[in-house]
Amino acid sequence: MSVGGIPKNREAWQGSLLPHVAHMRDTHDLARNAFSRGQPAQGVEFADDLERLIREHGAKRIAAVMIEPIAGSTGVLVPPRGYLERLREICTRHGLLLIFDEVITGFGRTGDWFASQQFKVTPDLLTMAKGITNGSIPMGAVLVHRDIHAAFMTGPTADIDLFHGYTYSGHPVACAAALATMGIYEREGLPQRTAELAPYWEERAHALRGLPGVVDIRNYGLIAAVEFAAEPGRNPTRGYDVFCACFARGLLARPTGNVLAFSPPLTISRAEIDQLFTILTEAIRATP
Ligand SMILES: Cc1ncc(COP(=O)(O)O)c(C=O)c1O
């Protein structure tokens, strides 16, 4: 919650969040990028906001920069072309670690195993959860660059690496679930399947353009979001009302303000994609 940028998550914890956290601006830019298919063309310069924070705090006082390659729960923000590359370049130049949170984008969601591979930008640390076991057993993990690994492995052999109380770390049941899940992803070729389905998914998502209140559609891999126009004074938002109309028709979306996000199982069929967007269209039309 401290490093995340979701205001609603932070609201209840104001005053008790971690200090020494600064936020870059986000890349949401409807004026230039509404209805982009995949990565928006405009906005590489949003990465320069990091230079502002470096000037303000000094590179020596910044340990790491943490982002989701595609921001998920805040309403699906696909990185503008060149944005992640520029962030990587700034971090490398100033000696800052780059952390990708791939809890949502990992394990096939973008059309490759990880978004970092899809976008060809390599972070220094990469966090993962959810897809690692298909959510069947709780598990989180972090991949680190070998230099970081080495930094923890140089002490006396009797010392515990990254000292703290280990309770569930490397739990055999979770690890077995993760290995089994990865076996299925591999056998069924799910990352490639996502890449093959993505153009159809994109086509169906963008066909919503022109429906009442729709001001943007965003997509990447098997992720999509529909944004509705903000209506001052309307509470709950149109986004929330459409979410309820979808739910009543058997479709679960993820509402955030006026944005509805969709992130279906990677095994979804074309017929189910049709069904999803047919229900969503009906729900939008039925919401006054
Ligand atoms: C992108 C992202 N990062 C991190 C988390 C939190 O993950 P965990 O509950 O495994 O700490 C979530 C949870 O929804 C998430 O969507």
The ligand as an SDF file (V2000), in Angstrom:
LIG
                    3D

 16 16  0  0  0  0  0  0  0  0999 V2000
    0.1370   -6.2860   -8.9780 C   0  0  0  0  0  0  0  0  0  0  0  0
   -0.0510   -6.8030   -7.5870 C   0  0  0  0  0  0  0  0  0  0  0  0
    0.9890   -6.8290   -6.7610 N   0  0  0  0  0  0  0  0  0  0  0  0
    0.8870   -7.3320   -5.5260 C   0  0  0  0  0  0  0  0  0  0  0  0
   -0.3110   -7.8010   -5.0360 C   0  0  0  0  0  0  0  0  0  0  0  0
   -0.3580   -8.3480   -3.6600 C   0  0  0  0  0  0  0  0  0  0  0  0
    0.0790   -9.6490   -3.7250 O   0  0  0  0  0  0  0  0  0  0  0  0
    0.2380  -10.5180   -2.4030 P   0  0  0  0  0  0  0  0  0  0  0  0
   -1.1210  -10.5910   -1.8090 O   0  0  0  0  0  0  0  0  0  0  0  0
    0.7530  -11.8130   -2.9140 O   0  0  0  0  0  0  0  0  0  0  0  0
    1.1980   -9.7720   -1.5460 O   0  0  0  0  0  0  0  0  0  0  0  0
   -1.4280   -7.7930   -5.8490 C   0  0  0  0  0  0  0  0  0  0  0  0
   -2.7160   -8.3000   -5.3370 C   0  0  0  0  0  0  0  0  0  0  0  0
   -3.7360   -8.2430   -5.9030 O   0  0  0  0  0  0  0  0  0  0  0  0
   -1.2960   -7.2860   -7.1630 C   0  0  0  0  0  0  0  0  0  0  0  0
   -2.3400   -7.2660   -8.0000 O   0  0  0  0  0  0  0  0  0  0  0  0
  1  2  1  0
  2  3  1  0
  2 15  2  0
  3  4  2  0
  4  5  1  0
  5  6  1  0
  5 12  2  0
  6  7  1  0
  7  8  1  0
  8  9  2  0
  8 10  1  0
  8 11  1  0
 12 13  1  0
 12 15  1  0
 13 14  2  0
 15 16  1  0
M  END
$$$$
